[in-house]
Structures are given as C-alpha cells and as structure tokens.
Amino acid sequence: MKKSFLGLSAATSLGVLASFGIGVPQADAALLVGNTRGNNVLIFDERSGTFGGEFIPAGTGGLQDPDDLTFGPDGNLYITSGSATSGAILKFDGETGEFLGRFDQGGTLLRPYGLAFGPDNKVYVSSFLTDEILRYDAVTGEFIDVFASGAGTVNGLNGPNDLLFGADGSLFVTTQGSVRGSFSVFYESQVLKYDIATGASSVFVPQPEPSPESFGFVSFLGLTFGPDGDLFTSDFANGIRRYDEITGELIDTISTNYTGTIPSNNFIGNLTFDPNNILYSVGFDFTQGNQGAILRFDGETGDPLPSDGQSSSVFVPTNPLLRRPIGIAYSPIVVPEPGLAIALLVLGAAGVASRTKRDRSNS
C-alpha cells in the first residue's frame, strides 16, 4: 500500500509538472551565463534555450560581476569576480554549482577578467585594473608571480581582458586599449601573444578598423578556438572576428548587431563553441536597461541561427533575466534544471505534508 501511494504521488507530481510546462528530462548540455549586474550564473538548455534557473545563486561566496567562466582540468568551474576595489577567483562544483571556496591565495587582483589554465600547471589571470597578468599554482591556488605588465606603452598590456592558450603553448591576450581609461594618449585594442617560457610578447592582431555598426571604436574582449583551430574574438563594440591561429590573418567577420540599429544599441560579451560547431555569444541592449540576449551562429559559415520565432542571430531574446551578461560557457556535463529540482521539492514537500495530515486524521 505504501509503494502504491508513492507511485501515485510520483505520477501525479509528473503530471503537475507537465501541466506547468516543466520538462522532466535533464538537459543534455547547458549554456552557463554570467550576469554582471545580477551577480549570479544562469543556466539555459543548449538545444532549446529554455531557462533553467540559477546555476549559482546571486552573491554566492561573494560572487560579484562574474565576467569569465572557465572549466578547469578537474571539471570544476572557476569564475573571476570583483570590482574596481576587489578581485578574486571563486571555485564551484562544475556539475552542481556548489561553492567550493576561494581559489586564489595572494597577489593583487583588481577587476579580474580572463582566466586560463596553462600547459605548465599554472593558472593565468588578467587583472584588468592593474594592467597585469598574475600566475597561480593550478592545484593549490598559491600566488606565484606577476607574469606580465607594461601598461601605458604602445603594444603594451593596456587593459587585459580574456586569456587563451594556443596549441603551441602560447598565451593569447585581448587588450581593451584606450577605451579602458584616458584618451589623452591613444593605445590600440589588440590581441597579444606571449611565450610563457620567456615572457616575450608580440602583437598577434593589431587593432582593426571599427565595425561600421559600432560607435567608432574597437574593444577586443572574448577569445575562443573553433573546431578547425581558427581563433575567434568578440568585440565589445560589435562584431566577432575570425583569425588564422598561425598567421593572424583575418578570415571573416560576423555581425552581432541583433538590435538592427546604426550604430547598434547592443554591446557584446564573450563567446563559446559547442561540439557541433555552433557558436554562441551574449549581448545586452543599453536602451533596454542593459537587458541581455543569447546569440547563435553557424561556426563554419558565420551565418546567424535564430531560434523559432526570432530573427537575426537571436537564440534567447532580450529579457530581464539577463542583466548585462558578459560571460558564457558551454557545459558538456548533464546539469539538472534548477526549476525542475525546485518544483519537485515543492511538490514532494506538499505530498509529504498532505500524507502526514491524513495519517494524523486517521490516528
């Protein structure tokens, strides 16, 4: 009798969930998005774009302005967090979002942005407001040294953003240039390349001509490699550019002006690929209170891949859930949708309460 009751409760619960449009199966894969104005990380189904709730609730572990989301070799999620007066690397379970503690131990990080695990078992982090790249032990988080600095010079580390290691072990770095601070001296937004053994740097991609859909400036931000090895970089001012990883030759440009205005009403955050060569990015509309959207493209052709009912490259349309999103990461790990888990807990609690009430009335 007890088993029959539980089976009935489960069936009823699933029926109620279905009536609310809450899918029972877990998402095969997910897109994680960092909300810089929500201080949280949201989860979206990678196939349908369905919102799955908060993967990391607001402020967990002191989370603030989560810009860069990086999965480490251990499968955990590392997030750069901080403001104009603070900075930290926070570590979370890559499957559950559980806070595992502060990773960085020492060093001075101010508004950290990019983070990358190097082939030398060190973690490299860009400290945006100190114009430095710091190194940490990849296991213990112990501060090692300041790997690179040199702001205020032509071709220098002027506002480092994202970090990415190439197949040859070189470190690629995007710099924001003079957009970061004073325009009294002009410094270009570039992609720099570092030899981590010697610390020597070179300009891999000089500042290109601004996108005709932008406000007339360039601000390199995100970095990722496509499945064919080409280097993709996002421009905060608008556009995604594709470069040959070896030569730095420009191969293609992709429009990210999903608001359709000239100049565009939207700015652009980071970018990520899934295993099917689909490219995702995030943006936000500054005329709509910095509400964000998720964009989707064919990674080979650059063609926009809007979801049903949407236009341009819009996969998840502008909505208040996305609050100035910058970070985005594809997660190959099966992640339960938080909305489903909460609904099951609520319905389960309701079922237990109902049964307890009946048991008491019959006693």
C-alpha angles and dihedrals in degrees: 000000000000092000091049091052092050091047091051091048091051093049091047091048092051090049091051091049091051091050088057091049093248110147116227100207119083120248112264089219137353146214113226116204127194114219108208092191096039096047089220142095119241129201128222130182106254093218104041103019090234113162112244101185132248114339088185115021120231115286096003109166089356093303109182129172096346102207107160126042115192130173111217128216087263092060093248123128118244118197130189110225134179152086139238089295103032145040141180144160111233124199124214135177105265094220104039105022091235113160111249099182142267111314105195116080110193136338126096116275119179116183093339116204122168125043129184136172110230130215087245093067092255130120116229119205129183114224100205100194096044093044092231142120113222128199129218136180105266093223107035100026090230113160112249108175149302101282098189141005134151110133120166094046132100109268089008133136094280107169103339114215125168127014129206135169120226128217091264093054095257119141118233118203131185117214126200095210122194093346085079096063143341122006092207087101119029119228121177128240103239147160108245126196123212133196101219093202095058103016090233115150137198137180107262096176120017119210109288128212110286117261111265086231093058134081090262102275138094124226113174110209124153130042133196139149122238120224090263092055098255117141117241122195131182124222114215088210090057140296142050119246127201121210137183106255093220104041103022089231114158109247104173146345124219123204116233096179096123093159090063097222129128109252093026121251090213135075125203135236133190129319140221141185130224122212091263092065092255114147121214131189137168131228140171135216111231091197089060099053092276091295109168142223137195118237128205132199141172101258094213102045101022090231116152116253107199120187120245112299094013132103137212109015096321113141097162111021126230109289140156093250089074108066111187093320117200109156123067132170135176113231118204089189119101103249121190112235106250092217090060093047092051092047091050091049092050093047091044091052090048090051093050091048091049093049092046090051091051092046090052093048090052094049 
